[in-house]
Structures are given as C-alpha cells and as structure tokens.
C-alpha cells in the first residue's frame, strides 16, 4: 500500500485527538489548511469521526487514532542499540 498525501493527512488528523479524554473533539474551521479540511471530510465518510468538520471520534475512530498515535510514537522514538544492516 502506498501512502498518498490524503492518507498522510488523515493520519495527521487522527494524531491530533487527545485520547486521554473522549470528551474532547476537534473543529476544522473553513479557513483551515485544505488538506485538513479534506481529511476531516474523508474520515467522516469512513465513519471515524461524527461530524464532517471534525467533532468526536467514533468507536472505530478511537481504535484508528490509537493505532496511528502508537505508530507515530514508535517511529519517532529513539532506537538505541538497534543497527540496520
């Protein structure tokens, strides 16, 4: 699978959610970056967020955001002692 600009924007959008509080949502204003506006729309169409302009994560969205944020944590963590051959 190829990471398209749209998928990267969706992952970026999911990474913005505070998973410690499911009572916190996001609002994408009409003046926001076009990539974020599009990401919100697509995530809503996929059933991951409850509003076309952000809102709250659905149950599926929570799971996706957890995976996205874990992946970003792993990829940005320092890999002490690991050497790539």
C-alpha positions in Angstrom: 0.0 0.0 0.0 1.3 3.4 -0.9 1.0 6.3 1.5 -0.8 9.0 -0.5 -0.9 12.7 0.6 -4.6 12.1 1.5 -3.7 9.2 3.8 -0.9 11.1 5.4 -3.3 14.0 6.1 -5.8 11.6 7.6 -3.2 10.1 9.9 -2.0 13.5 10.8 -5.6 14.5 11.7 -6.1 11.4 13.8 -2.9 12.2 15.7 -4.4 15.5 16.9 -7.0 13.8 19.0 -6.4 13.7 22.8 -7.1 10.0 23.5 -6.9 10.6 27.3 -10.3 12.3 27.0 -13.0 11.1 24.7 -15.0 14.3 25.6 -12.5 16.4 23.6 -13.2 16.8 19.9 -11.7 18.8 17.1 -13.2 21.6 15.0 -11.9 22.3 11.5 -12.7 25.8 10.5 -13.3 26.8 6.9 -10.0 28.8 7.0 -8.0 25.7 7.9 -5.5 24.1 5.6 -7.2 22.4 2.7 -5.5 19.1 3.4 -7.0 19.1 7.0 -10.5 20.1 5.7 -10.3 17.2 3.2 -9.0 14.8 5.8 -11.9 15.6 8.1 -14.4 15.0 5.3 -12.9 11.7 4.3 -12.6 10.5 7.9 -16.3 11.4 8.4 -17.2 9.4 5.3 -15.3 6.5 6.6 -17.1 6.6 9.9 -14.1 7.6 12.0 -15.4 11.0 13.2 -19.0 12.0 13.8 -19.0 15.4 12.0 -17.8 16.4 8.6 -15.8 19.3 10.1 -14.3 17.2 13.0 -16.3 16.5 16.1 -15.6 13.4 18.1 -14.1 10.1 17.3 -16.4 7.2 16.8 -15.6 3.8 18.3 -13.8 2.9 15.1 -12.1 6.3 15.1 -10.8 5.8 18.6 -9.2 2.5 17.6 -7.7 4.0 14.4 -6.4 7.0 16.3 -4.8 4.7 19.0 -3.0 2.8 16.2 -1.9 5.9 14.4 -0.6 7.5 17.5 1.2 4.4 18.6 2.8 4.0 15.2 4.0 7.6 15.3 5.4 7.1 18.8 7.3 4.1 17.7 8.6 5.8 14.5 9.7 8.9 16.4 11.3 7.1 19.3 15.0 6.7 19.5 16.1 3.2 18.7 19.1 2.8 21.0 21.2 -0.2 20.3 19.4 -1.1 17.0 21.5 -1.2 13.9 20.2 -1.5 10.5 22.1 -3.9 8.3 
